[in-house]
Structure formats: structure tokens, C-alpha cells
Amino acid sequence: MGNGLKVNMNEYLPLRDVVFNTLRQAILKGELAPGERLMEIQLAERLGVSRTPIREAIRKLELEGLVLMIPRKGAEVAKISEK
């Protein structure tokens, strides 16, 4: 994982949505590689937020198909196509 993640604070969005948008962009740009594990504690430290908005964002990313939840392993970035 690189240190390129930055939270763009938009005063009109809840923190969970800001974190979601940040992680979504990182996945789509390839900053978070397919198969890379998403660990709440590390992401929270990198983004300067608590684990709760990270957890909520990961759930939302899973619904979009950008993250896979693997039993007894955790979340990892899904392999995505341009579609």
C-alpha cells in the first residue's frame, strides 16, 4: 500500500461518505491493487479517521462489487474490469 491516500473533506458529506469516495477512487485508480487486503486499523491511521467510517465504507464498496469479503480473512480489493 502506498501513502497516496488523502481524505478530501467535503463539509456537506458525512465522514463515512468521504471515506467511501476516497477508497473508491483509490481502487479505481489502482492505488489499492486487486487482491490487496483492506485492514481497518491501517486504513484508519492513513486517513486519520476512526475504524467505524472505514468499516461502513468497506460494506458500501462490497455492495458496489469493488471489495470482496472473504470469511475468516477479511476484506480485499476485487479484481475489476473497465466495465
N, C-alpha and C positions, 0 to 999 in steps of 0.2 A: 504494500500500500504506500502510495506517495503521500506527501504532505500537501497536495494541491487543493484539498477541500476547504472551502470558505463558506461560511454562512452569510447569505445576503439578507440582512434584517429588513423586512418589509413591515412597516408599522401597521399595515392593515390585515396581515395574516397571523393566525395563531402559530405558535412556535412549532407545533407538530407539522404544519403545512410547509413552513420554511425549511425544516429539516428534510421533509419528504422531497421537496423540489430540489434541494441541494444534492441529496443522494441519487435522485432520478437523473439529474444532469450528469453526475459523476459516472453513473452506469452507462448512459447513452454516449458519453464522450470517450468511454474506455478507461477512465481513471480508476474505476473499480472493475477489474478484469473478470470475465466469465469464470465461474468456479471458485472465485475468491470468497473466503468466509467473511461474513459481516458480524463482527463481535461488538456487542452493545457498549461495553466498557471502553474499548479503544475508540470507537466512533464518537462516543460522548466526550472523551477527552480531546479528540482532534477538533470537534466542532464547538467545544466549550458549552455544552448543554448537559442536562441530566439524562439518565437512561430512558426515562418514560417517553419523551418525544421520539427518541431513536426507535424504541420498540413499536410505537404507533406507526411511524413511517415505514418500518420494515413490513408490518402487516399490510399496509396500503400498497406497498411495492409488490408484495406477493399477489394481491388481487389483480394487479396490472400484468402479472406474469414476468416481472423483471427480477424477482427473487424467488428462490425455491426454499421451502422449509423441509429440512431433512431430519427425520426422527433420530433422537439421541446424538445429533451432530450440530444442529442449529441452522442458521440462515446462510445461504450463499447466493452469489450473483448468478442468475440464469444465463444460459447461452442464448443470445438473441440474434435474430436476423434483421435485415433492413426493413422488413415488413412491419 
